[in-house]
Amino acid sequence: MNASDLAFDRQHLWHPYTSLRDPLPVYPITSATGCRLQLADGRELVDGMSSWWCAIHGYNVPELNDALHRQAERMSHVMFGGITHEPAIELGKRLVKILPKGLDRIFLADSGSVSVEVAMKMAVQYQNALGFPERHKFLTLRGGYHGDTTAPMSVCDPVTGMHQVFRGFLPEHAFFRRPPGGYQSPVDPVYVADLAAFFAEYAGRTAAFIVEPVVQGAGGMHFYNPAYLRVFRELCDRHGLLLIYDEIATGFGRTGQLFLGGGGAGNEISPEGEANHRPDIMTVGKALTGGYLTLAATVCSAEVADVIGRGEAGVMMHGPTFMANPLACAVACASIDLLLASPWEQQVRCIASRLTRHLRPAAQSSRVKEVRVLGAIGVVEMHEPVDVAAAQAIFVREGAWIRPFGRLIYLMPPFTINEPELELLCRAVVKYV
Ligand SMILES: *Cc1c(COP(=O)(O)O)cnc(C)c1O
């Protein structure tokens, strides 16, 4: 990769959320192994991002490479219409085993945003089949993020999601303020009462309530008490709304639990019964393939699937070209097997305590508003927006790959990261703030 390649990139290739008139600098990476990214100039960076929540096992993982090679030699892709194959069936079996009980009807989508599109269409088709065609709006929370295609974007935070630019194009849904911050902060009865009033106002026109449970990711890295999940479930039941959990970011152990939506291995949320927390529809993606290939899933209850099947359309109205891509499914199976065979709970707990310890000095800075940690997610919230290019130049000089957004600098490293690597990441953050 030489200077003219980079000039070509600057002129022709859009990167996520950038301008082609004045693009932010990009760093050429030539390979990645373990928790390290190799820069083209020979320097190595410790990865603090897991490539946006995905690479939970790190990079160049022998087990995932093997799964990919073996599947490529048999069949890289075949249409899923009228055909099935072992990688899809094997992945389905694994998901049924680890997802919250009762969520066992699976739609394999080709990205997180598409899985949210599918979840929203499921909810609309469900209400339609029940005889409520007027129930096609969605309720959601401010500060949420659900993807970049149109329907998911319409339920992203209206401000950070730039809804004013797309006014008239985006469908309009109803937003309520997010629960107060803090995993352990007590449930606020005023919030609960106001949310109940909000539901009562909109329910008659609404198909579903869609939220990221406990951790709002790209909308602000906001953590709230899991006790609110029971409130969401109760309000949805009272008003006949479906409850959709978007666990694309939180799924597969990132928060210290495999999933937040009730049930499943390692879930400690619900001593009084997982049903209190179980959504009707749930989306997973990102870490599903360990960061190797794009794949997501929309899972729902048998009841939702059955009602949709009895509706006017008679079928679930979606079917992407690359649905259930065999390469992606095979790697997802290997990634889930690797995760379940690993001491992931201990790894995440360990990362949490190290993040807490090594990010603590950042709280001393007058530029820092709050430092918070949940599972393998460490967040430093600044008072002012971060200058991304300037911050990244400092991080890279320190040997760290960290990409801030807005007022947030955050770390969510692969679960396999060791203590010196994690310390290096935290030191880079502390140095910057
Ligand atoms: C990343 C993300 C999405 C979108 O997934 P893509 O694969 O980028 O389309 C949706 N919801 C949440 C919570 C996410 O973190």
The ligand as an SDF file (V2000), in Angstrom:
LIG
                    3D

 15 15  0  0  0  0  0  0  0  0999 V2000
  -24.4730   -2.3070   15.0480 C   0  0  0  0  0  0  0  0  0  0  0  0
  -25.8660   -2.3350   15.4860 C   0  0  0  0  0  0  0  0  0  0  0  0
  -26.9230   -2.4930   14.5710 C   0  0  0  0  0  0  0  0  0  0  0  0
  -26.7050   -2.5380   13.0660 C   0  0  0  0  0  0  0  0  0  0  0  0
  -25.9420   -3.6380   12.6650 O   0  0  0  0  0  0  0  0  0  0  0  0
  -25.1800   -3.5750   11.2400 P   0  0  0  0  0  0  0  0  0  0  0  0
  -24.5820   -4.9540   11.1150 O   0  0  0  0  0  0  0  0  0  0  0  0
  -24.1560   -2.4890   11.3430 O   0  0  0  0  0  0  0  0  0  0  0  0
  -26.1950   -3.3010   10.2020 O   0  0  0  0  0  0  0  0  0  0  0  0
  -28.2110   -2.5470   15.0670 C   0  0  0  0  0  0  0  0  0  0  0  0
  -28.4510   -2.4780   16.3880 N   0  0  0  0  0  0  0  0  0  0  0  0
  -27.4670   -2.3460   17.3000 C   0  0  0  0  0  0  0  0  0  0  0  0
  -27.8030   -2.3010   18.7650 C   0  0  0  0  0  0  0  0  0  0  0  0
  -26.1460   -2.2620   16.8850 C   0  0  0  0  0  0  0  0  0  0  0  0
  -25.1650   -2.1060   17.8000 O   0  0  0  0  0  0  0  0  0  0  0  0
  1  2  1  0
  2  3  1  0
  2 14  2  0
  3  4  1  0
  3 10  2  0
  4  5  1  0
  5  6  1  0
  6  7  2  0
  6  8  1  0
  6  9  1  0
 10 11  1  0
 11 12  2  0
 12 13  1  0
 12 14  1  0
 14 15  1  0
M  END
$$$$
